[in-house]
Amino acid sequence: MRKSRYYPFERNRYFYGKLLTVRDFESEQKYFNDKRRMMNRLLHGSGVVTGLQVVAVDEKSVSVEMGAAIDSLGREIVVPSPMTMKLSMMDGFTNNQYAKNVYLCIAYDEKDKEPVHAVANSSVRSDEINDYNRVLESYRLFIRETAPDPASLPLANLTDQTVVVYQDAHVRVLQTTPRYVNPGQLFEMTLRFEKTLKAGRLSFRYELAGQRVEAMQGGTIAFLEPQDGQESEYEMKVLLRADSTAGVKATVGVQADTAALMLDDRQLELPAQNLGEIQILSTSVNERLMSDFVKQSLEASLEAPSEPCIYLAKICLIQVGPTYVIESVEQVPFGEYVYNTSVMYRLSQASAYRDETAGQLVTKSKVKTLAPGQPPELKVNYDPKISELSVDLGIPAGGGTGLAGIVSGFVDIPIEPFTKIAVSPFGRATKSFFSGEIAHGLGEGNVLIVTSLEERSGDAFSDMLSSDERVYGGASEVFKGSEFEPDAPEVKIGTIAYPQKGTFRIGVKVQQSGEPGNVRVRWWAYSAEMAGSSASRSGEVDSIDQALSAMREAAPAGSDAE
């Protein structure tokens, strides 16, 4: 089926005595097909809807799993069962070069089936005439050995502009910049390097040519493929800042006579460069992009290549002796997917959840025993990538009250059977119990309190030998279901310090109902003022005030850590 003009729509008008011909029935089918296909294209776009994964089944063959897609003319492509084929048997594959990247494509296809005798034609022709009774809507798999022009991909220029910096049979370098930015805005330029696996080690160095843009890390752009690199694609981000003047056009590209694109020791000659263009707007970028989309003509919205297809996979080949083998398969290399409304809703929910939890702080503490006589240690570290604040406390063996500003002890908190149970929204019964005020003996001022759940055996002989003592640091529920599961109730531990009184209080929240008893909590209190300089170490926090300050800075407003 060639590229067709779907509109204006025209349907049959029926009346009594109308003579129906082949043209009428074909017009009936075309009316409904064209309407559906135009709505597919305008409402859903084009690309893979589900399935169609490409898997290498051996060194020379691939399998396309069952799935569905919509092409750029809105036609449905359905693969009802897995299809396995050798690359060498596919249309478009040539054996003239084995170390290369090839692209497996799928396209809509129609096949005639059910040949029958054409009775009407026999009246005008003496020989026997056959025709086909059905048209099977099918698909065609084939190989393309060159990457597509970035501008030919669906919605390629809606939000970004991609220019080809260099391209040959082994290497392609692309530069992508946003179409619109605001004055003074920081934005990223993406350099994408595509290469065959055995082409050699790639390096690229040049001076940035830009008008009304500024590189934040200097005007020299340099990329060097890792020594042990075994990838066929690399990306490099370059941070730029737009000019403060609105309503003007900025350009960015490669400055002439400064580029050095190398494959091992071989230099590649770059052609005359196309510059990427960026509009600097005083209005909202999102509003402008949406305006561009809704104002484009119907012809532009339905524009499609003369031979539409979907790139299902990039297949990296390497040469082994006189033949080739499949090294790797990359699924849908140009992101041609169709997301239905249910998927988009789920993704928006997940994105909103990530935004809500992005600022939450995770705290972890760890206590270790040092050799007798060693100074105590306190290390506080914050990892912004995972929003984790870790506190590591090292205590010399033998403990002792007030040794280098550290004291230790324990408290037994009585647990009573639940009388009034507070049920959480998830249906779990919880109740909190608290100790009395505990004097830590370090005087007034801020102290750091670290707690752990301590478990002792109910057997008196084991207790005397201390052979069955276990101290759980952090969340003890991680051991649930294992041989290390604690016998004590599942609890959460919290502390309240009273700096002016030199005391603190420990509270536990019991996660399940049980028999009456005690929960033993081991505690350590640390005072930097009493410790003096003995706890100072390179890269460590040497005062409790600094530790608390680090916690406050790391914690989001209103969090427990604050």
Buried (B, 14 or more C-beta within 10 A) or exposed (E): EEEEEBEEEEEEEEEEEEEEEEEEEEEBEBBEBBBBBBEBBEEBBBBBBEBBBBBBEEEBBBBBEBBBBBBBBBBBBBBEEBBEBEBEEBEBBEEEEBBBBBBBBBBBBEEEEEEEEBEEEEEEEEEEBEEEEEEEBBBBBBBBBEBBEBEEBBEBEEBBBBBBBBBEEBBBBBBBBBBBBBBEBEBEBBBBBBBBBBBBBBBBBBBBBBBBBBBEEEEEBEBEBEEEEEBBBBEBEBEBBBBEEBEBEBBBBBBEEBBEBBBEEEEBEBEEBBBBBBBBBEEEBEEBBEEBEEEEEEEEEBBBBEEBBBBBBBBBBBBEEEEBBBBBBBEBBBEBBBBEEEEEEEEEEEEEEEEEEEEEBEBEBBBEEBEEEBBBBBBBBBEEEEBBBBBBBBBBEEEEEBBBBBBBBBBEBEBEEBEEEEEEEEEEEBBEBEBEEBEBBBEEBBBBBBBBBBBBBEEEEEEEEEEBEBBBBBEBBEEEEEEEEBEBBBBBBBBEBEEEEBBBBBBBBBBEEEEEBEBBBBBBBBBBBBBEEBBBEEEBBBBBEBBBEBBEEBBEEEBEBE
